[in-house]
């Protein structure tokens, strides 16, 4: 289980997160929602050690990952698909996957499992990442994260700018990871996507958690979600 416990994060002198706390359970999808600027991406970066904590801690299965150097966080089993994908553009698909595989010394069997999930990438192993379509790049970013055999998978706006067929492909992968017992933390702006996959929803406003709600309650009353997001 991933536990975020009372974390504060700032950009220089400007506080962004204040006392943020929530948990992501194995085999459940937790959606982190809020308006632009609420602190969603900052929370993801804090979990990965990209941004330092000013207070609080982040725990994974009893290990305080927030005390580790950032290159060690992924080695604990936290996969991260950042907004904008952040691939190694000049490297091939195979080389990008190899980066993920090396993180936790995963072998050929793991690569094969990932390529079974994303068969289109198998056809493009020798292509530079920058030559892929937007949807294929999102597939590759997700596949790279899966190569570390994650206990926790963080996805920041994974369907942004994708056509419907690609959105459905990513949705199916997220649901599959849940079925395999992975704890999934998802940042997503599309209300219908949240309602179709989420188990729990954490609402952020101006850097604070204001409500944590079972997703089934929002499915019963979608207007509650719309009111909270102001859309």
N, C-alpha and C positions, 0 to 999 in steps of 0.2 A: 504493500500500500504506500502511495505517495502522500505525505502530509506536509502542507504548507502552514507554518505556525507563526502567526503574528509578524509577518515580514514588513519591513520598511525599506523602500528603495528610493533613491534620489538621482537626478541628473545634475551633478554639481550641487549648487545650493538649493535647487528646486525639488521639493518632495513630490514623488509621483505615487508611490504606494504607501499606505498607512495601515499597519496592523492587519494585513490580509491573511486570512486563515481559511482553509478548506482542505478536504481530503479527496483523493481519487482512488476508488476501490478496484481491485483486480476484477476483470470481467464486467466492467461497467464503463459507460461513456459519460463523462462529465463535460458539459458545455459551459464555457466561460463567456458570458455575454455582457455587453455594455455599449454605450454610445462611443463614437470616435473620441479618443483621448482618455478613456476611462482607466487604462492601464493594463489592458489584456496582453499585448505583445510584451510589455515590460515584465509582466508576471512570468511569461514563458522564458524570457531571457534570464530572469533571476533564478528560475529553477535550474537552468542549464549552466549557471555560474558565469554567464557573460556579463552580468551586472552584479556588483557586490551588494550584500545586504548591510543595512545600517542597524537593523535589529531583527530579531526572530531567527528562525531556522527552518530548514527543509530536510525532511527525513524520508528515506526509502527503505522499507523493511528493517527499521531499526538502525540504519546507518545515516549519520548526519552528512548528507552530500554537500550541504552548503559550507562545510569546512574543508572540502577537497579542492585542489586545483581544478580549473575548469576542464582541462583535458581528461580528468579522471571521472567526471560526472557521467559521460556517455559510457564509460567502461563499467559503471554500476548497473547499466541496463536501461538508460533513458534515451530513447530515440527522439529526434527533433526534426520536424519538417517546417522550416521557417517560412514566413510570408515572403513571397518572391523567390522561393526555391533555393537560391544560393548554391547552385551547382558549380563544379569546376568546369567552366565553359569550354576550355581548350582540351580537356581530357575526354576520352571516349566514354560511352555508356559503361563498358566493362571496367574501365579504370575508376570511374566514379563509384561503381559497386564495390570495387576492391578496397577503396578507402573505408567504406562501411564495414566490410568483412574484417579488415585489420584491427578495427577498434576493440573488438572482443575476441580476436583470434578465431572467427568463424571460418568454416571450411567450405569445400565445394558443395556439400550437401545443402548448406544453408542458401548458397547462391542459386542452386537448382530449385529450391522451394520458392524463392523470391521470383525467379523467372517463370515459374508455373503460375504464380499470381498475376504477373504482368507479361504475358507471352509476346506482346508487341515489342518489348525491350529486347527479347532474344533475337529478333530480326534486325536489331540496330546496334548490336554490341560494339561494332567497330566505328560507329558514327560519333563525331564530336558532339558533346551535349548541346552546344550552341546551335546545332543544325536541326534539333528536334522541334516539333510543334510545342505550343504552350502546354497542351494536355499531356504530351509525352514527357516533357520536362517535369511536370508535376508527378507523373508516374515514377520517374527516375528518382526524384527527391524522396518520395515515399519509400521506394524500393531500397534506396541507400540506408534509410533509417531502419527498415526491417532487417537489413543485413546484420545488425548488431544483436539480433534476437532480443528485442526489448521486453522488459517487464512493464515499462510505461512508454506510451507513445504520445508525443505532443504534436499537434497539428494546428498551425496558425493560418487560417483562411485558406484551406486546401482547395476549395472549389472556385476561388476568385478568378473571374475571367474565362472560365471553361465552358465549353458547349455541353448541352444536356447529357450526351452519351458519356463524356468524360466525367461529369459530375456523378453519374450513376456508378461508374467504375470505381471511383474513389469511395463512394458511400459503401459499396459492397466490401471493399477492403477494410474499412473501419469496422463494419459489422462483423466481419470475419475475425479481426483481431480481438474483439470483445468475446466472441465465441471461444477463442483459444486462451482466454483468461488474461489478456493484456489489459492493463488499466489505461484508458484513453482520455486525454484532456484535449478538447477541441474548441478552438476559437472559430466561430462561424457567424456571419451576419445574415444569412438566408434563414428566415424564420421557419419556412417549410422544411428545410434540411434539419434544423434543430429538432423540430417536433417529430421527425421521422426516425431519428436514431438515438436521441438522448435518453439517458436514465436519470440524470441529475443535472440541474442548471444552477450555476452560481452567477449572480448578478453583481457586476462592479459598477460603482458610480464614483467618479473623481478619486479613484485610487483606494476605495474602501469596498469591502463586501457588504452589500445591503440586504441580501436575501439569498438563501439556498433553498431550492424548491425541487421536489420530485417532478420529473418531466411529465408524468401522467396527469398531474394536477394542471399543468399548462395545456396539455392536449384536451382536457375537459373544458378548459376556459382559455382559449387562445388569446382572447382580448387582454388577459392579464399580462401576457408576454408583450403584446403590442404596446400596452400602456407603459410598461417598465422601460421599453426601449424608445418610446416617444415617436413611433412610426405608424 
